[in-house]
Amino acid sequence: MPDVRILVIDDDEASRRALQLILDSDGWLIEMAALPDDALAKLAGGGWNLVITNVSMSSLSGPLFALLKELAEAKGSLRVLFLVPAVAESRALAEDARDLVEVEYEVLPVVATAAAALAPGASLVYEELGDNIAAHIIQRVGHPERAFASADHTLRETFRVMRGGSHSMEGRAVVARYDEALDSFTVWDATQAPHAIRAILAYLFDLPEHRVRVIAPPDVGGGLGPKTSFYPEEALVCWLARRLSLIRRSPLPISSLTPPWRELFATSTIRARPGSWPRAWVTPWDLMAVFETQRASD
């Protein structure tokens, strides 16, 4: 995999740690900058594939988003991902604030299937990587060639499977409360993995685990996988609770609710596409499967 350089610009240490945890796990080359002017100095040298920053940050020369736009125009191209949280006293007000955010999208060619994404000449998500393959894993057990050679009958067939997803009846929800005096969090989370969530949050906010209490309701319901994942809003809600509580000088619980209908595109899903199943028999089998994965958060 070619080296991919990502610059994270944020003046909040917990935010930088959270992004570094996520990006390091994918093997990218990550650099951090807490001050916009330091970041602009790093960007002047070029060679960056992506910049991630908070839309509200400013430097001595003006708003950071305006400076990045000027830099992108001067260099010809610069991918920038802005983080834009919206916090309000009600969901309606938060959605009104979200609607005020204007985004200019560059529409790229559509690749609708995994097979099309693997075809020669397909549009690439990241041109510098050369293809759309996230991982290529080969697993071999026993002696399949010997078994196929001695089989009375063999079968070759292709099966296509629709997208599968475990979408629960209730939406995802998380509430966080920060206590400044104890430097601790109490988190109510509709998760099936409270201990894992606690460990990740403790790491992100550089706290011992006993200062992070995660409460999972006993009637959270089944999930078949997605409810054991860690989602970005679990960290974001805690960060906002701490940030706003410190500003107000009093605890301010923050909540996030993902309605059931948004679970269709905001929850971990997977589509398994067995590309070919050559020479399959009852005992020996040789399977080549193409998996299209999706991970998004509303």
Secondary structure, DSSP 4 states (H G I P E B T S, - for coil): ----EEEEE-S-HHHHHHHHHHHHTTT-EEEEESSHHHHHHHHHT---SEEEEETT-EETTEEHHHHHHHHHHHHS---EEEE-----SSHHHHHHHHHT------------SHHHHHSTTPPPSSGGGSSS-S-------S-HHHHHHH-S----B------B----SSPEEEEEEEETTTTEEEEEE--S-HHHHHHHHHHHTT--GGGEEEE--TT----SSGGGS--HHHHHHHHHHHHHHHHHTS---EEEEE-GGGHHHHS-EEEEEEEEBTT--SS----EEEEEEE----
